[in-house]
Amino acid sequence: MPLINYIEFDGKEYSVNVAEGVSLMQGALDNMIDGIVAECGGCCVCCTCHCMIDPAWSEAAGIAAADESELLEMLDVREENSRLSCQVKVTSAMEGMIVRLPESQY
């Protein structure tokens, strides 16, 4: 299981193992990490699992599909590396990945 590093907006860091094939959102929920609300449960309809993938890990995370990109456009604070964590599935290539969580979800 790859180690994923979630960092809250205030700098608090969580390093947790997340099973391959599980979304970054589910990995955060399973480990009771604040900052990912996930109101829709991972159905890609609400944007409450917004995160920012550290630029060094953008290739491993892949690019957002059209429906995800449309939702991300609705965010007040979208960064170039913004993703919906429900849409990023963990792979072995993500060992050590850094995922930042926005202040807006607290």
C-alpha positions as CSV (number, residue, x, y, z in Angstrom):
1,M,0.0,0.0,0.0
2,P,1.5,3.3,-1.1
3,L,2.1,6.0,1.6
4,I,0.2,9.1,0.8
5,N,0.9,12.4,2.6
6,Y,-2.1,14.6,3.2
7,I,-1.4,18.2,4.4
8,E,-4.1,20.4,5.8
9,F,-4.1,24.1,5.0
10,D,-2.6,24.9,8.4
11,G,0.4,22.5,7.8
12,K,-0.9,19.5,9.8
13,E,0.3,16.4,8.0
14,Y,-1.0,12.9,7.9
15,S,1.0,10.1,6.4
16,V,-1.2,7.0,5.7
17,N,-1.1,3.9,3.7
18,V,-3.8,3.7,1.1
19,A,-4.6,0.6,-0.9
20,E,-4.0,0.6,-4.6
21,G,-7.3,1.2,-6.6
22,V,-8.8,3.2,-3.7
23,S,-9.5,6.9,-4.3
24,L,-7.5,9.6,-2.5
25,M,-10.9,10.7,-1.1
26,Q,-11.6,7.3,0.4
27,G,-8.1,7.0,1.8
28,A,-8.6,10.3,3.7
29,L,-12.1,9.3,4.9
30,D,-10.8,5.8,6.1
31,N,-8.1,7.6,8.1
32,M,-10.4,10.3,9.5
33,I,-8.4,13.1,7.9
34,D,-10.2,16.4,8.1
35,G,-10.5,18.6,5.0
36,I,-12.2,16.2,2.7
37,V,-15.9,16.4,3.2
38,A,-17.1,14.2,0.4
39,E,-20.8,15.1,0.5
40,C,-21.6,13.1,-2.6
41,G,-19.7,10.0,-1.5
42,G,-17.3,10.1,-4.4
43,C,-19.8,10.4,-7.3
44,C,-18.0,13.4,-8.8
45,V,-20.9,15.9,-8.4
46,C,-20.2,18.2,-5.4
47,C,-16.5,19.4,-5.3
48,T,-16.3,18.8,-1.5
49,C,-13.3,16.5,-1.9
50,H,-11.2,19.2,-3.7
51,C,-7.4,18.8,-3.2
52,M,-4.2,20.0,-4.7
53,I,-1.7,17.4,-5.9
54,D,1.9,18.5,-5.3
55,P,3.3,19.4,-8.8
56,A,5.9,16.7,-8.5
57,W,3.1,14.1,-8.5
58,S,0.9,15.5,-11.2
59,E,2.0,12.9,-13.8
60,A,1.3,10.0,-11.4
61,A,-2.2,11.5,-10.6
62,G,-3.0,11.9,-14.3
63,I,-5.2,14.6,-15.9
64,A,-8.8,15.4,-14.9
65,A,-11.5,14.0,-17.2
66,A,-14.0,16.5,-18.8
67,D,-16.7,16.1,-16.1
68,E,-14.2,16.7,-13.3
69,S,-12.7,19.7,-15.0
70,E,-16.2,21.2,-15.4
71,L,-16.8,20.8,-11.6
72,L,-13.4,22.3,-10.8
73,E,-14.3,25.4,-12.8
74,M,-17.0,26.1,-10.2
75,L,-14.5,26.4,-7.3
76,D,-13.7,29.9,-5.9
77,V,-10.1,28.9,-5.4
78,R,-8.9,26.6,-8.1
79,E,-5.2,26.0,-8.6
80,E,-3.5,24.5,-11.6
81,N,-2.9,21.3,-9.7
82,S,-6.5,21.1,-8.3
83,R,-8.3,17.7,-8.5
84,L,-11.3,16.1,-7.0
85,S,-9.8,13.4,-4.7
86,C,-12.7,11.0,-5.5
87,Q,-11.4,10.8,-9.1
88,V,-7.7,10.0,-8.3
89,K,-7.2,6.3,-7.8
90,V,-4.1,5.3,-5.9
91,T,-1.4,3.4,-7.8
92,S,2.0,2.0,-6.7
93,A,3.6,5.0,-8.5
94,M,2.1,7.3,-5.9
95,E,4.3,6.1,-3.0
96,G,5.1,9.3,-1.1
97,M,2.6,11.5,-2.9
98,I,1.8,14.9,-1.3
99,V,-1.9,16.0,-1.4
100,R,-2.7,19.4,0.0
101,L,-6.2,20.2,1.4
102,P,-7.8,23.6,1.0
103,E,-9.0,25.8,3.8
104,S,-12.4,26.1,2.3
105,Q,-13.4,22.6,3.3
106,Y,-13.0,23.1,7.0
